[in-house]
Amino acid sequence: MESSELSLTLAYVVFSVCFVFTPNEFRSAGLTIQNLFSSWLGSEDVNFIQYHVRRTSVTVLVHSVLPLGYYVGMCIAAPEKHLVYINQQVTTYHIYMALQSECHVTVIDSIQHHLSPDSATPTEILTLRVDSINPAVRPFNICVNSTEYAELREKLQAPIRNSPNVVIHQTIGELFLETFRAQVNLNQSYTLPSGQEVEPCIGCMQVPANTKLVRLCQAAGGDIESECQQCFCRPMWCLSCLGRWFASRQDQQRPETWLSSKVPCPTCRAKFCIVDICMVRASNAALIVWTRVLSLAFARSLLVCWMALTSGR
């Protein structure tokens, strides 16, 4: 093989491997399927299923023509070879989907990787098997980082079962979040003003914003002046997202100082500590409205049941 052919072969092999497995350098340069075809794929948040159907289709198409690209390149680099055929092998790509209401999720394996390019601490990868009661849906496995396991468990409708021989190691961040939630629940609560509605958390958009920052540490500390500042933001964050923000602003090498430290508000940058975090409680007016709504719904259910019983006679 001549030098030009060898250079083209090595360069194309490196490019193909990097394009298929996408290292961080290719992601930064925008050389990914998602970035190159972003205008045609649309938004993953707006239309999740359609986005991934299109993504897998264009991925199969682009990966399939990679050998053709090498063939064309060799025809240009070495026209005297008269290349007329090339063996092509394409990996099969799939989308596995199942309804949450029909699934049983089980943690079947846990593997720790002591070397991680993004963190100095070991990374634990969990393997979850998804079994559906629908016979048309085949079981499949998904791999999740242990740091994202708690968030996944909160968003799933059904509980996740653990195999007896699998141990899930909690990270320092997860242990801190548990302590963070317990401490905030001991703080003073905040009652919403009358007429103000609870909005979704702007961090996850999954649960209501149930926290409010109120400067209370000066009152708790007596005459000691505090560095905390008053936050005038309305409730915008849930407890989990605010806890992750609190942990992300800490010195990762000194976890013993996390609970006593102060961080800026993620919205207005006013400094606060864990004592200033209050859980949002509905006002009396809101409770009365919800009580009436529930009472009407219950009365309507009784009426429907009574009509069903009388009509069957």
C-alpha positions as CSV (number, residue, x, y, z in Angstrom):
1,M,0.0,0.0,0.0
2,E,1.4,3.4,-1.0
3,S,1.8,6.3,1.4
4,S,-1.2,8.2,0.1
5,E,-3.4,5.2,0.4
6,L,-2.1,4.4,3.9
7,S,-2.5,8.0,5.1
8,L,-6.1,8.1,3.7
9,T,-6.9,4.8,5.3
10,L,-5.6,5.7,8.7
11,A,-7.2,9.2,8.7
12,Y,-10.6,7.8,7.6
13,V,-10.5,5.0,10.2
14,V,-9.8,7.5,12.9
15,F,-12.5,9.9,11.7
16,S,-15.1,7.1,11.4
17,V,-14.4,5.7,14.9
18,C,-14.5,9.2,16.4
19,F,-17.7,10.1,14.4
20,V,-19.5,6.9,15.6
21,F,-18.3,7.0,19.3
22,T,-18.1,10.8,19.5
23,P,-15.3,11.9,21.9
24,N,-15.5,15.3,23.7
25,E,-13.4,17.0,21.0
26,F,-15.9,16.0,18.3
27,R,-18.8,17.2,20.5
28,S,-17.1,20.6,21.0
29,A,-16.6,21.0,17.3
30,G,-20.2,20.1,16.6
31,L,-19.4,16.9,14.6
32,T,-22.4,14.9,15.9
33,I,-25.5,13.6,14.3
34,Q,-27.6,15.7,16.7
35,N,-25.8,18.9,15.8
36,L,-25.4,18.4,12.0
37,F,-29.1,17.6,11.5
38,S,-30.5,19.7,14.3
39,S,-32.8,21.7,12.0
40,W,-34.4,18.5,10.7
41,L,-34.5,16.6,14.0
42,G,-36.4,19.3,15.9
43,S,-36.5,19.6,19.7
44,E,-36.1,16.6,22.0
45,D,-38.0,18.4,24.8
46,V,-41.1,19.2,22.6
47,N,-41.5,15.9,20.8
48,F,-39.3,13.2,22.4
49,I,-40.5,10.1,20.5
50,Q,-40.4,11.8,17.0
51,Y,-37.0,13.3,17.7
52,H,-35.4,9.9,18.6
53,V,-37.1,8.1,15.7
54,R,-35.6,10.7,13.3
55,R,-32.3,10.5,15.1
56,T,-31.9,6.8,14.9
57,S,-33.0,6.8,11.2
58,V,-30.5,9.4,10.2
59,T,-27.8,7.7,12.3
60,V,-28.3,4.4,10.5
61,L,-28.2,6.2,7.2
62,V,-25.1,8.2,7.9
63,H,-23.2,5.3,9.5
64,S,-24.1,3.1,6.5
65,V,-22.5,5.5,4.0
66,L,-19.2,5.7,5.9
67,P,-17.8,2.8,3.9
68,L,-19.0,4.4,0.7
69,G,-17.1,7.6,1.7
70,Y,-13.9,5.5,2.1
71,Y,-14.5,4.0,-1.3
72,V,-15.0,7.4,-3.0
73,G,-11.8,8.7,-1.2
74,M,-9.8,5.7,-2.4
75,C,-11.0,6.1,-6.0
76,I,-9.8,9.7,-5.9
77,A,-6.5,9.0,-4.0
78,A,-5.6,5.9,-6.1
79,P,-7.5,5.9,-9.4
80,E,-5.1,3.3,-10.8
81,K,-6.4,0.6,-8.5
82,H,-9.7,0.5,-10.3
83,L,-11.7,-0.3,-7.2
84,V,-15.1,-1.7,-8.2
85,Y,-16.5,-3.2,-5.0
86,I,-16.3,-2.9,-1.2
87,N,-17.6,-5.1,1.6
88,Q,-20.1,-3.2,3.8
89,Q,-21.3,-4.2,7.3
90,V,-23.8,-2.1,9.1
91,T,-24.6,-2.4,12.8
92,T,-28.3,-2.6,13.7
93,Y,-29.8,0.3,15.6
94,H,-33.0,0.2,17.7
95,I,-35.3,2.3,19.8
96,Y,-36.7,0.5,22.8
97,M,-39.9,2.1,24.2
98,A,-42.4,0.9,26.8
99,L,-45.2,2.5,28.8
100,Q,-44.3,3.2,32.4
101,S,-47.7,1.9,33.6
102,E,-46.8,-1.5,32.0
103,C,-43.2,-1.8,33.1
104,H,-41.3,-3.4,36.0
105,V,-37.8,-2.0,36.4
106,T,-35.1,-3.9,38.2
107,V,-31.5,-3.1,39.0
108,I,-29.6,-6.1,37.8
109,D,-25.9,-5.1,37.9
110,S,-23.5,-2.4,39.2
111,I,-20.0,-1.7,37.9
112,Q,-17.6,0.8,39.4
113,H,-15.1,2.5,37.1
114,H,-12.2,4.0,39.0
115,L,-11.0,6.1,36.1
116,S,-13.3,8.8,34.8
117,P,-12.4,11.7,32.5
118,D,-15.0,14.0,34.1
119,S,-14.4,13.3,37.8
120,A,-11.6,12.3,40.2
121,T,-14.0,10.0,42.1
122,P,-15.0,6.6,40.9
123,T,-18.0,6.3,38.6
124,E,-20.7,3.7,39.2
125,I,-22.8,2.5,36.3
126,L,-26.1,0.7,37.0
127,T,-27.7,-1.6,34.6
128,L,-31.5,-1.6,34.8
129,R,-33.7,-4.2,33.1
130,V,-37.1,-3.1,31.9
131,D,-39.8,-5.8,31.6
132,S,-43.2,-5.0,30.2
133,I,-46.4,-6.9,30.8
134,N,-47.2,-6.3,27.1
135,P,-46.0,-9.4,25.3
136,A,-45.2,-7.4,22.2
137,V,-42.5,-5.4,24.0
138,R,-39.3,-7.3,24.5
139,P,-37.2,-6.8,27.7
140,F,-34.3,-4.4,27.3
141,N,-31.5,-2.9,29.5
142,I,-30.6,0.7,30.2
143,C,-27.4,2.0,31.8
144,V,-27.6,4.8,34.2
145,N,-24.9,6.7,36.2
146,S,-25.5,6.2,39.9
147,T,-25.5,10.0,40.3
148,E,-28.6,10.2,38.1
149,Y,-30.3,7.1,39.7
150,A,-32.2,9.1,42.4
151,E,-33.6,11.6,39.9
152,L,-34.7,8.7,37.7
153,R,-36.4,7.0,40.6
154,E,-38.3,10.2,41.4
155,K,-39.6,10.6,37.9
156,L,-40.7,7.0,37.3
157,Q,-44.3,6.1,38.2
158,A,-43.5,2.6,39.4
159,P,-40.8,1.7,42.1
160,I,-37.5,0.3,41.0
161,R,-36.6,-3.1,42.4
162,N,-33.1,-4.1,43.4
163,S,-31.7,-7.5,42.9
164,P,-30.4,-9.1,46.2
165,N,-26.8,-9.2,45.0
166,V,-26.6,-5.6,43.7
167,V,-25.3,-2.9,46.1
168,I,-25.8,0.8,45.0
169,H,-23.2,3.0,46.6
170,Q,-24.3,6.5,47.5
171,T,-22.1,9.3,46.5
172,I,-21.2,12.2,48.8
173,G,-23.6,14.4,46.8
174,E,-26.5,12.0,47.4
175,L,-25.8,11.7,51.1
176,F,-25.7,15.5,51.3
177,L,-29.0,15.8,49.5
178,E,-30.7,13.5,52.1
179,T,-29.2,15.6,55.0
180,F,-30.1,18.8,53.1
181,R,-33.8,17.8,52.8
182,A,-34.0,16.7,56.5
183,Q,-32.5,20.0,57.7
184,V,-34.8,22.2,55.5
185,N,-37.9,20.3,56.7
186,L,-36.9,21.5,60.2
187,N,-36.8,25.1,59.2
188,Q,-39.6,27.6,59.4
189,S,-42.2,27.2,56.6
190,Y,-43.3,30.0,54.2
191,T,-47.0,30.6,53.6
192,L,-48.0,31.8,50.1
193,P,-49.8,35.2,50.0
194,S,-53.4,34.9,49.1
195,G,-53.9,34.8,45.3
196,Q,-50.4,33.7,44.5
197,E,-50.2,30.3,42.7
198,V,-47.3,27.8,42.9
199,E,-45.5,27.5,39.6
200,P,-43.4,24.6,38.3
201,C,-39.7,24.5,39.3
202,I,-37.7,26.2,36.6
203,G,-34.8,23.8,37.2
204,C,-36.6,20.5,36.3
205,M,-40.1,21.6,35.2
206,Q,-41.4,18.4,36.8
207,V,-42.6,19.3,40.2
208,P,-44.0,22.5,41.8
209,A,-41.5,25.1,43.2
210,N,-41.8,24.4,46.9
211,T,-39.0,26.5,48.4
212,K,-38.6,30.2,49.3
213,L,-35.5,32.0,50.5
214,V,-36.2,34.1,53.5
215,R,-33.4,35.6,55.6
216,L,-33.8,33.8,59.0
217,C,-30.2,33.1,60.0
218,Q,-29.7,36.5,61.7
219,A,-32.7,35.8,63.9
220,A,-31.5,32.3,64.7
221,G,-28.0,33.6,65.5
222,G,-29.0,36.4,67.8
223,D,-26.8,39.4,67.8
224,I,-24.2,37.8,65.4
225,E,-24.2,39.7,62.1
226,S,-24.7,37.4,59.1
227,E,-23.4,37.6,55.6
228,C,-26.7,36.4,54.2
229,Q,-28.9,38.7,52.2
230,Q,-32.6,39.0,51.7
231,C,-33.9,37.3,48.5
232,F,-37.0,38.9,46.9
233,C,-37.6,36.1,44.3
234,R,-40.9,34.3,44.3
235,P,-40.8,30.5,44.8
236,M,-39.1,29.2,41.7
237,W,-37.1,26.1,42.7
238,C,-38.0,22.7,44.1
239,L,-36.1,21.3,47.1
240,S,-34.1,18.8,45.0
241,C,-32.9,21.3,42.4
242,L,-32.0,23.8,45.0
243,G,-30.1,21.2,47.0
244,R,-28.1,20.2,43.8
245,W,-27.4,23.9,43.2
246,F,-26.3,24.2,46.9
247,A,-23.9,21.2,46.6
248,S,-22.5,22.3,43.2
249,R,-21.3,25.6,44.7
250,Q,-19.2,23.9,47.5
251,D,-15.6,22.9,47.8
252,Q,-15.7,19.3,46.7
253,Q,-12.6,18.5,48.8
254,R,-14.2,19.8,52.0
255,P,-17.6,18.2,52.4
256,E,-17.6,18.8,56.2
257,T,-18.2,22.5,55.5
258,W,-21.1,22.2,53.1
259,L,-24.0,22.5,55.6
260,S,-22.5,25.6,57.2
261,S,-21.5,27.5,54.0
262,K,-23.3,30.2,52.1
263,V,-24.1,30.2,48.4
264,P,-25.7,32.8,46.0
265,C,-29.4,32.5,45.0
266,P,-29.5,30.8,41.5
267,T,-31.8,33.6,40.3
268,C,-30.8,36.9,42.0
269,R,-27.4,36.0,43.5
270,A,-28.3,37.0,47.0
271,K,-26.3,35.0,49.5
272,F,-28.2,32.5,51.7
273,C,-27.5,29.6,54.0
274,I,-29.4,26.4,54.7
275,V,-31.3,28.1,57.6
276,D,-32.8,30.6,55.1
277,I,-34.6,27.9,53.0
278,C,-38.3,27.6,53.8
279,M,-40.7,25.0,52.5
280,V,-43.7,26.6,50.8
281,R,-47.1,26.0,52.4
282,A,-50.4,26.8,50.8
283,S,-52.4,29.7,52.3
284,N,-55.7,29.1,54.1
285,A,-57.6,30.4,51.2
286,A,-55.9,28.0,48.9
287,L,-56.6,25.1,51.3
288,I,-60.3,26.1,51.4
289,V,-60.5,26.1,47.6
290,W,-58.8,22.8,47.4
291,T,-61.1,21.4,50.0
292,R,-64.1,22.5,48.1
293,V,-62.8,21.1,44.9
294,L,-62.2,17.7,46.5
295,S,-65.6,17.8,48.1
296,L,-67.3,18.5,44.8
297,A,-65.3,15.7,43.1
298,F,-66.2,13.3,45.9
299,A,-69.9,14.3,45.7
300,R,-69.8,13.8,41.9
301,S,-68.3,10.4,42.3
302,L,-71.1,9.4,44.8
303,L,-73.7,10.7,42.4
304,V,-72.3,8.7,39.5
305,C,-72.2,5.5,41.7
306,W,-75.8,6.1,42.8
307,M,-77.0,6.6,39.2
308,A,-75.1,3.4,38.2
309,L,-76.7,1.4,41.0
310,T,-80.3,2.7,40.4
311,S,-80.0,2.2,36.6
312,G,-79.1,-1.5,37.1
313,R,-82.3,-2.2,39.1
